[in-house]
Amino acid sequence: MSRPLVLVLVDDAATAAWEPFALTRPASELLFGALTFRRRAELVFGVPAAAVVAPAHLVAFSEDGAPPVRTEVPTVETDRLLWRSRAVPDWSLRDRWLRERPTEPTALVAGDTVVGLLLPAGAATPPWRGGWDDADSTWAAWPRQVIPARTVDHVWQLVLDTPAQLAVDIVALHPEAGPPPLPAGVVRRGSHPVVLGRDVDLEPPVVLDTRHGPIWLDDGVEVRAFTRVVGPLYAGPGTILLGGPIGPAALGPVCRVRGEFAESVALGYVNKQHDGHIGHAYLGRWVNLGAGTTNSDLKNTYGPVRLRTARGEVDTGALKLGCFLGDHVRTAIGTLLNTGTIVGAASNLFGVGMPPKRVPPFAWGFGPAATTMRLDAFLDTARRVMARRGIPWTAPLQAHWTRVWQEAQRACAS
């Protein structure tokens, strides 16, 4: 029998810069490929995550399946694996981990990066003053074991690397997938797999284009008539594809998507029920896009896209990169977003012209008349929005968003 193992995910300095998402959620709860970072680690290492170590303003974070947030590594009387939240283990590690799991304190290494620390039962937690970035930690002299894994180093990689990760995840999770029976009027192009969950509803005419990658439609997904689904694509449980060219894309649970949605990610409960182009973008949970909302993902100069961040302007080196919208962002009808736009959580975009390329969290409008949304107003709106999808408003949610609002005001004042 294998020894019991406690999996602890740990955010680091790199994920703290993943705007606009670091304000509202641990990095482990971001969708990358067909899974969140947390869920992939749980499947590879064979245990549910017991905790995530993240900044103090996230300690009240509450979401289905997410472990509790701690500010320190928990102490337990069993083996512990401290795993860097943004690390992506290769699926081949599943079987190898059972055979080669270390029995002494060991640093797990991918390339030049320590992605995990294995602490056997009884081993003391190493000094954690600077987390993964503390060069003086005692684990610097531990034995090292090279494992098949990599890290996501920048927030824009969540967009740019998603198609390739989707293809890997879908094949790894469904190795036996073949061509499923399809209703008359549903056309499949290409030879990559199509995976259909329970109660998937395909309303002809629909095209499933697998020429460039597989398609996975999870339980309860609906694909309405006149939709072209382009792989690699994952659509989470309860998502509805309402028409138009959609994909490559990763869509979390209960999204509503119509119109052009290309090379993009919708974390979950995203509402894009109308036409408009979203390309090379990452949309947080509970984003609502007004009719005709469109983002640019290519500069007129065909030069690399730059992001305006709290740490200064950053050259991504990417030719195509759209927008990053934090949790609970809403846009007015006809909103136009420039390349590389970052919109902070809970912002409500309305005004004349285009919003700036960097919008602070809880912004109420943009331009000269822009103000900051009151906490009580946001909480009332969020409660109503979530009720429309049957999600109850809870005391932990109230506590979490109160802390997030306070952290946003603190950051703006500093």
N, C-alpha and C positions, 0 to 999 in steps of 0.2 A: 504494500500500500504506500502511495506517495505521501510525503510529509505535508501537513496542512500549510497553506500559504495565504498571507494577507497582501492584497495588492493595493498600493497607495500611489495615486497619481500626483505629480508635483509640477505646478507651473513654474516658469523661470523668467528671467529678465527679458528674453526675446518675446514671450507671449504677452508680457505687460505692455508691449508696444503695438499689439495687434488692434489698432483702432478700426472701427468704433466698438468692438466686441468686448474688449478687456474690462470695460466699465460694468458690464451687466452679467457676465458669465465666465466660468473657468474655461480655459482653452480646451480642456478635455470634452466639453459639451458642444464643440463645433463640428459640423458635418464636413468630412473630407472623404471623397469617394462615396461609397454607398453606406458608410457608417460614421458615427462620431469617433473621435480619437479614443474615447473611453471604451466604447463597445468593441472596437477592434482589439484593444489590449485585453479586454475580458475574454474574448473568444480565443485569442492566441495563447494566453497563459492559463485559461481554464477555470478562472475564479472571478466572481463579481468584485468590482472595486469597492473597498471598504471606506475610503475617504479620498479627498483631493485637497492638497495643500495649496492655498491660493491667498491673495491679499485679503486683508481684514474686512474690506467693504463688501466682500462676497460671502461672508459667513452665514448669511440667511438665505443664500441661493437655494431655490426649491424647484425641481422639475422632475417629471416622471422618470424613474430609473437612475437619476443622478445620485451619487453618494453625498454624504454631508461634507461641507467645506470646513477645513481646519486651517489654522495659521501655523501650527507646528506638526511635525511628524508624530503620529500616535505611537505609543509604546504598547506592544502586545507580547504575549508569551508564546510566540510561534514564529516561523519564518516570515520575513517581510520582503516584498519586492517594491522598492521605490522606483517608479517609472516616470521618466520625463514626459509630461503631457503631450508635447508636440512630436514625440517620436512615433514612427510608423514601423512596427515590426513586420517583417516579411511573413507571409502565411506558412512558409516552410518551417518556421520556428515552432509551430504547434507541436509537432511530433518530436522535434529535436529537444525541446525544453524538458519533456518528460524523461528523456534519456540522459541529458547532460546538465541538469540543474545543479549548480554548485552546492557544496556542503560547507563551505567556509565563506567569510565575508569577501565578496567579489564585486568588482566594477564591470558592468556590461558595456561594451564599447562597439559603436558603429562608426567606422572611419576614425576620425580624431576626436569624436564626441562621446562622452560618457552618457549613455541613455538610461541606465538603470543601475541600482545598487541592490544586491542580494544580501540581506542580513539574516543569517540563520538564527534559530531560536536561542535566546540568551545573549545575543550580540547587542552591544550598546549602540544607540543611535549616534552616528557621527556628528560632530559640530555642524550646525546648520545656519550659521550667522549670515552667510551670503547664499544659502541654497546651493544650487548646482554651480554657481559662479564663484564659490569660495575656494580660491586656489590653495588655501592653507588647511583644508579639511584633511582629517586623518585618512580618509579613503584614498587619497592621492597615491599612497604606497601599497594599496591592496593589489592582490592578483587581478589580472584583467582577462576577461573572456570576450573574444570577438563574436558578435552575433549578427545575423542578417537583419538589418534595420536601417532606417534613415531618419532624418529630422526635416521638419518643415520650418524653415528659418525666417520667412517673411510672410506677412499677411496676404500679399498678392499671390503667393504660391497656392493658397487655398482655392483660388480661381484657376490659375494657369495649369496646375498639376492635376486638377480634378478629372478631366477625361481619361487620362492614363490610369489614375488610381481606380476609377470606376471599372474599367475593363479588367483590372487585376482582381478587384474585390468580387465582382459578379461571377467570374470564372472560378475563383477559389471557393466561394460559398455554394456554388451550384455546378460542381464538376461533371455531373451526369446530364446536364441540361441539353436537350435537343430541340428540334422544331415541334412546338405544341400544336394541337389542332386549333384552327382559327375559324371564326364564323365566315360565311360567304360575304365577300365585299371587304374583308380585311386582308390587305396585301402585305406580304413580307418580302423585303428585298435584302439580298446579302446572305452570308452564311454564318454570321456570329449568332450565338444563342439568344433565344427569347425565353424569359422566365416569367410565368404568370402565377401569382399567388391565388389564394382562395377568393371567390366571388369577384373576379375581375370582369368588368363589363366593357366590351368593345362594341361601339355603335358604328356600323359601316356608313359611309366609306372611311377607312382609316388605313394609313400606310405605316408599317413598322420597318424603318430603314436600318438594317444591321450591317450595312456594307463596311462601316468603319468601327463597329464595336457592338457589344451585346446590349440588350434591353431587359430590365427587370421591373415589372409592374407588381408591386406588393399587394397585400390583401386589401380588397375593397376599392381598388383603383378603378376609376371610370375614365374612358377615353371617348369623348363625344365625336360625332361625325365631322369630317373635314379637318382632322388632325393628322399631321405628319410627325411621327415620333422618331427622332434621330438618335441612334446610339453612338457612343456609350451613354446610357441613361438609366437612372434609378428614380422611381417614383414611390414615395413612402405610403404607408397605409392611409386609405381614405382620401387620397389626392385625386383631383378631377382635372383632366386636361380638356380644355373647352374648345380647342380649335386653333389652327395655324401651325407653323413650323416650330416644334419644341425639341430642343436638344442640340448637341450634347448637353446634359444637365444632371444635377443631383437635386432632388426635391424631397424634403422631409415630409413628415406626416401632415395630412389635411391641408394641402395647398390647393389653390384654385388658380389655374394659369391659362390664359388665352393670349394669342398673338405671338410675335417672335420672341422666343426666350432661348438664347444660344450661349453655349460655353459658360453657363452661370449656375449659381447655387441658391436655393431657397431653403433656409434652415428648418422651417416648419410653420404651419398656420399662416402662410403668406397668401395674400389676396391680390391677384392680378387678373381680374375677371374681364378686362377690356383689352382692346388692341393697343399696340405700342411696342417699341423695340427695347428689350433689355439684353445686353450683351456683355460678356466677360465681367459679370457682376456677382456680388455676394450680398444676399438679403437676409437679415436676421429674422428672428421669430416675430410673428404678429405684424409684419410689415403690410401696409395697405397702400396700393398704388392707384391713384385716381386715373380715370379714363384718359388714355393717350399719353401717359407718362413714358418718356423715352430717354435713354441715356446714350451718349456718344462713347464709343470705345476705341476710336482711332483719331489721332490728331490730323489736322489738315496738312501738317508738314511731314507726316509719316515718321515723326521722331519718337523717341521713347517717352512713355508717360511718366510724369512726376507726381508724387503725392505730397500734399501739405499736411504735415503731422505736427504733433506737439513738440517733437524733437527737431523740427526744421523740415525743409523740403528734401525729399528723397527721390532719387532717380531709380525707377524700378527696372530699367532696361527693357521693359516690355513694349512691343509695338502696339498691342491691343490690350486695353484694360479699362473697364467701365467704372462702376460706382460700388461703394461699400455703404450699406444702409444698416444702422444699428437696430436693435430690437424695438418694436413698437413705433417705428417711423411711419409717418403718413404723408402722402403727397397730394396736392390739389390736381384737378383735371388739367391736362395739357402741360404738366411740369416737364421741363427739359433739363437734363443733368449733363454736365461737362465730363470729359474724360478724367478719370482719377478723382472723382468727387467722393468725399468722406462725410457722411451725415451721422451725427451723434444720436444716441438712443433717444427715443421718445420725442423726437423733433416732429413738428408739423410744418411742412413746407408749403407756403403760399406767398405770393407777392408778384411783383412786376419784373419780367426778365428772367434770367437764369440765376439759380441760387449760387452762392460762392462755392469754391471747391472744397472748403472746409466749413462745416456747420457744427456749432457746439451742441452738446446734448441738451434736451428739453427746450430747444429753440421753438418759439411761437412766431412763425413767419420768417421772412428774410428781407434784407434791405434796411432802409433808415428807420422803419417803424417796428422792426423786430424786437421782441421781448423774450423773457424766459417764462416758460409755463410754470404755473403754480403746482406744487405737489398735490394738493387736494384735487385740482382739476384733472391732472394726469391720472390719478388713482381712480376717479369716477369714470373716466373714459375707458381705461384699461379694463375695468370691471365689466362694463357693458360690452366691449369688444369680445372678451373671452366668453361671456355668457352666450353670445351668438353661435359659438362652436361647442357649447355644452361643457365648457371648462369652468369649474367654480373658482371664485376668488377666495383665497384662504389667508389666514393670519400670517403664515410664512411668506406668502407673496407680498402682503402689505409691508412686512418688516424688511424684506429684501429691497423693494423699490424705494422705500423710505431711505434706507442706507445708500442706495445708488444715487438718489437725488441729492443727498447731503454730500456725498463724495464729489459729485459733479460741481456743486456750488463751491466746495473747498478748492477743487482744482482750478476753477475759473478765477477765484480770488487770489490764488498764489502766483 
